[in-house]
Each structure stands twice: as C-alpha cells, then as structure tokens.
Amino acid sequence: MKKRMSVEDKAEAALKAAVRKVVEEHKKTGRPLAIWENGRVMQISPYKIK
C-alpha cells in the first residue's frame, strides 16, 4: 500500500527538484548562483554546490 504525501511534503519535494534543476543549469553555463547569507545576497560559483 502506498502512503499518500501531504501537501507540505509535495511542496517540499517540488522545491527541492526546482533547486536541483537551477543548480544543474548554472553548472552547465558557468553562471554564479545568488544565495541569501547573513542578511545579504551573495554570489557563489555553481561548482562549489554539492
């Protein structure tokens, strides 16, 4: 029997998939990623993301 995913679980899975796709695209093009860190927007190399 399959367990049904809650709306929250579905939303989290969709968000994680979207982030993976964005990181993949940035790695292919070599563009830096914008992240929020310590109250500021930072740009980091996509190659530093695991």
Order of alpha helices (4+ residues) and beta strands (2+ residues): alpha-beta-beta
